Amino acid sequence: MNPFPRIQRHLAAALGRLWDNSWALIQTAVAASLAYFLASSFLGAQGAFYAPIVALVCLSLTLGQPWWRAILITLGVSVGLTVAYLIVLAIGVGSAQIGVVVLLAMVTAVLFSENTLLVNQTVISAILVVVLQPPQEFGFSPDRFLDALIGGGVALAINYLFPADPERMVEKAVRPVFDELASSLKEVAAALEDSDLEKAEQALSQARAIDERISGFRNTLIAAQDTARFSPLKRRELRHLELYSAAAERIDLAVRDVRSVTRAATGVARDSTPVSGPLSEAVLDLSRAIQALDAYLENFSDPEETRRFALEAAHKATAVLKEHKGDLDAGMLAGQIRTTTLDILMSTSMEQRQAIEVLEEAAGRASEIDCGSNTDR
């Protein structure tokens, strides 16, 4: 067996990861270097201990996150350093003292905020003071507090002047959602074509797992919008991000819709009804519509292809039900296909009334499906 193709794939994946994270790596290296330079210039080389560490921690935890996280981390580090410094000066260093320092540092942080990030950074900073640079060795000095502020300030400046690309952040977060939605629908189409219940159940399991992806997409979208508003260099990207924001609720509904489609498809696959093949084609059109929706949002392009595939899916599903009235399982599936079509149409900046009118014009009214439909809400 030739191992080179596998090695090439791993190498390509590694280089891809390096390229995807190259800007973050450069940002972090520059921030650490600049923080040390500024701190050593103002405080001397001995005093510039925490600045590069704080800058690195701030950027590594806040790249692609809302800018206020960097402020929280900076405050946490500064508070932790100050509290630990004063406590160690009073009671010294030792195992018991570390416990006291950690407890009091957490209490102080919680008085400011219950944010876990702030509390954790406060405690970590306190431990660093006790273990690495106990203040008895150097006497009292505000340098450490200033050191942390310089590091955090550099991280904020880097995030402000040279932020991560908000559009790329969102595209990277939403692409797996669309890929898995399309993949689940393709599996459903194959299960219907073959009347394969096991394959349909596997598709349902896959569809249920997408919820975690949509949550990550929403968080990333919020962070990307914060980044674009915070940095003047990226503010022009807000218009594109607003397109994603307008579609976000419908994308969330599409995830639920696909789960409902796969659940309804298990009943059709189980019974091996004559409508399985035609409904398989309708589900496959839904998969194509999801892929086209991804391209539309990413490229800020014409949504015509997305709408065409979605409407074809609804048309085929409705046509099947007109010929096979009374089939409850098929009616449920056809109804869910129409529901999914409606949400896809609204993801392309259509108002609900317009989307319903377009759907009814292309596929007929919902009342024409009398087998368990809950569409055109």
Secondary structure by P-SEA (a helix, b strand, c coil): ccaaaaaaaaaaaaaaaaaaaaaaaaaaaaaaaaaaaaaaacccccccccaaaaaaaaaaacccccaaaaaaaaaaaaaaaaaaaaaaacccccaaaaaaaaaaaaaaaaaacccaaaaaaaaaaaaaaacccccccccccaaaaaaaaaaaaaaaaaaacccccaaaaaaaaaaaaaaaaaaaaaaaaaaaaaccaaaaaaaaaaaaaaaaaaaaaaaaaaaaaaaaaaccccccaaaaaaaaaaaaaaaaaaaaaaaaaaaaaaaaaaacccaaaaaaaaaaaaaaaaaaaaaaaaacccaaaaaaaaaaaaaaaaaaaaaccccaaaaaaaaaaaaaaaaaaaaacccaaaaaaaaaaaccccccccccccccc
